[in-house]
Structures are given as C-alpha cells and as structure tokens.
Amino acid sequence: MGTGFAVGEERWRERLGTLRQVLRQTIVARQIEAEVPARPPRTVLDIGCGQGTQALALARRGHAVTGLDTSSRLLADFRAALAEEPAEVRGRVRLVEGDAERIVDRFGPDSFDVVLCHGVLMYFADPGPLLNQIAQVAKPGATISLLVRNGDALAMRPALLGDWPAAEAAFTADTYLNRIGARARADHLADLRSTLAARRLPIRQWYGVRVFTDALPSDEPLPAAEILEPMLRAEERAGRTDPYRRVAALLHVIATKDAGALYGP
C-alpha cells in the first residue's frame, strides 16, 4: 500500500469493529458476492488485503486467495483470524508481504481471475502504474474490484459534520485528510472510467458505499442486530440506486479485463 497509509495504520486497526467500518466491509462483501459467484472457484489477488476481511469472505466461499500487504502488523492480524478458520479455508489462503507496485514481477502476467484493490489507489499520487500492474496480472476476462474515495462527493462529509470552510474547499479539491489522519486522493467516476478504458478494463458496474452513514462518529459502536440490519439494507439499496450512490463517500467499481488489454494509457 502507498506509504501514506502507514501514518494512520494504528487508528485503522483500532476502529475495525466500529459501526462505520463494519458497514463498509459488509456492504462491499455483499457487492462482491453479487459480482463473483461461488462457482467455479477462482484465483483471487487481494492487493492491500490488510486484516483480511474480504479475502476471508472469498476463501470461505471456495476461492483460492492470495493476500498481499506491506504491513507486517496487519498481516499478523490476518494470520490470527485465519487460525480460527476451518482447515479447508486456511488451505485456500496464501499471505505475501510486499509492494503492490511489483505484483507482475512477483506473480507473473495473466495469473488471477479476480483482483481486489480496496482503499489503496487513494494513497498513490499517480494510480496509473499500479493500474498497469493490475491489468497485466489479471487474466483475460478477469473481474477487477476497486474501492476508491468519491471525488464527486468530497464536500458531503464536512458539510454533514458542520465544517463549512472545509466543505467549501472540497468542491475544488482532489485530496483530503481522512479519518485516520492520512492525506489521501479522491477519484472522479468519469475520469476513472476513462483511465480504466485506456487499459482495456471497462467498468461493468459500480456501487456507492456509505451513502447515509459516512458522518457517523469514528468510534460509534455496533448497535443491536434489529437496528444494524435495516441500516445495512438501506445502505446496500442506496449504493446501487441513483441518485443516492453518486454522493456516497466511496465508489466500488467493478471492471472486466478485455482480451488484449493494454498496460499503459
């Protein structure tokens, strides 16, 4: 992952069980489930896998998952979670410590049926080289799942929190200080669509993530199930419905690698 994330890694770990994080992870997992069927089993690369939430969900569904991350601490968290899984799930997961920018050298071209890259591109000032790597390491026809900050809605969070100077500044900004204290970059859907199309990675579907709940306190605990489940259903529906998804905090973009994909713009 980009070096910017390291600044906020400990805060990220501390907040994993909070409502905002559970909403994000659960909604993304459900969206992936809709795009990546359980059969046939697929080979998956999770770039910036962190503590392994999405990788484990895919391994439980029968897929062979390689988790890549630069953080030894987060990979240790992943291993601890993996140790609690049945042997058949553990056998489907491989963990690798390393840089995202060298995935082709490490794994080779045309190696994976599915590539996840969630919350990673935002820490690269220029995402182009990493997208080139993703285009190479994915097999023809592969599913590419990207989770990015929504540049078309940067003013929403500060406005909902009543920080009007920050909201005004966000209309013309492409970077922001996120809640773990790291400076990050946002993507505009139209620009991302063009960037991916130039690499023969056309977008086939996209979702919003955290439409209604992005302004929740960072330490908000999980509510009772009878409150959480309706919240999840409302967020999930909004995330696939216009105009709501367009103002989500995060964009979850699903692309497909065309045969003969290009590796540069």
C-alpha positions, 0 to 999 in steps of 0.5 A: 500500500502507498506509504501514506497509509502507514501514518494512520495504520494504528487508528485503522486497526483500532476502529475495525469493529466500529459501526462505520467500518463494519458497514463498509466491509459488509456492504462491499462483501455483499457487492462482491458476492453479487459480482463473483459467484461461488462457482467455479472457484477462482484465483483471487489477488487481494492487493492491500488485503490488510486484516483480511476481511474480504479475502476471508469472505472469498476463501470461505466461499471456495476461492483460492486467495492470495493476500498481499500487504506491506504491513507486517502488523496487519498481516499478523492480524490476518494470520490470527483470524485465519487460525480460527478458520476451518482447515479447508479455508486456511488451505485456500489462503496464501499471505505475501508481504510486499509492494503492490507496485511489483505484483507482475514481477512477483506473480507473473502476467495473466495469473488471477481471475479476480483482483481486489484493490480496496482503499489503496489507489487513494494513497498513490499520487499517480494510480496509473502504474499500479493500474498497469500492474493490475491489468497485466496480472489479471487474466483475460476476462478477469473481474477487477474490484476497486474501492476508491474515495468519491471525488464527486462527493468530497464536500458531503462529509464536512458539510454533514459534520458542520465544517463549512470552510472545509466543505467549501474547499472540497468542491475544488479539491482532489485530496483530503485528510481522512479519518485516520489522519492520512492525506489521501486522493479522491477519484472522479467516476468519469475520469476513472472510467476513462483511465480504466478504458485506456487499459482495456478494463471497462467498468461493468458496474459500480456501487456507492458505499456509505451513502447515509452513514459516512458522518457517523462518529469514528468510534460509534459502536455496533448497535443491536442486530434489529437496528444494524440490519435495516441500516445495512439494507438501506445502505446496500439499496442506496449504493446501487440506486441513483441518485443516492450512490453518486454522493456516497463517500466511496465508489466500488467499481467493478471492471472486466479485463478485455482480451488484449488489454493494454498496460499503459494509457 
